[in-house]
Amino acid sequence: MAPLLAAIAGPDPFDATTAPQEVPDFSRALTGDLRAARIGVPREILDEGVDEEVRRAFFKALDVLAGRGVALVDVELPHAS
């Protein structure tokens, strides 16, 4: 997540609303401890239209995260279709 945040944080020359502030190195805060993390899982939208191999890999990844202490929370995305 840190690399993603680093890529989208900071000033954007095409967006006048962004602040011209330096972006910290978010990866320095990573400890590997995931016990305080919560991840929303939209299980309903995975029932249809998702390749079975992708679906299995997704749920396998969730199992790994849960095994590392991540709280998995079912969420609804009523506007996703």
Contacts in CASP RR format, 6 or more apart in sequence:
PFRMAT RR
TARGET T0000
AUTHOR 0000-0000-0000
METHOD contacts of the structure
MODEL  1
MAPLLAAIAGPDPFDATTAPQEVPDFSRALTGDLRAARIGVPREILDEGV
DEEVRRAFFKALDVLAGRGVALVDVELPHAS
1 26 0 8 1.000
2 26 0 8 1.000
2 27 0 8 1.000
2 29 0 8 1.000
2 30 0 8 1.000
3 27 0 8 1.000
5 26 0 8 1.000
6 23 0 8 1.000
6 25 0 8 1.000
6 26 0 8 1.000
6 27 0 8 1.000
9 23 0 8 1.000
9 26 0 8 1.000
10 18 0 8 1.000
10 19 0 8 1.000
10 21 0 8 1.000
10 22 0 8 1.000
10 23 0 8 1.000
11 18 0 8 1.000
11 19 0 8 1.000
11 20 0 8 1.000
11 21 0 8 1.000
12 18 0 8 1.000
34 65 0 8 1.000
34 68 0 8 1.000
34 69 0 8 1.000
34 70 0 8 1.000
35 68 0 8 1.000
35 69 0 8 1.000
35 70 0 8 1.000
37 65 0 8 1.000
37 69 0 8 1.000
37 70 0 8 1.000
37 71 0 8 1.000
38 70 0 8 1.000
38 71 0 8 1.000
38 72 0 8 1.000
38 73 0 8 1.000
39 62 0 8 1.000
39 65 0 8 1.000
39 70 0 8 1.000
39 71 0 8 1.000
39 72 0 8 1.000
39 73 0 8 1.000
40 72 0 8 1.000
40 73 0 8 1.000
40 74 0 8 1.000
40 75 0 8 1.000
41 62 0 8 1.000
41 72 0 8 1.000
41 73 0 8 1.000
41 74 0 8 1.000
41 75 0 8 1.000
42 74 0 8 1.000
42 75 0 8 1.000
42 76 0 8 1.000
42 77 0 8 1.000
42 80 0 8 1.000
43 74 0 8 1.000
44 76 0 8 1.000
44 77 0 8 1.000
45 77 0 8 1.000
45 80 0 8 1.000
46 55 0 8 1.000
46 58 0 8 1.000
50 58 0 8 1.000
62 72 0 8 1.000
65 72 0 8 1.000
66 72 0 8 1.000
END
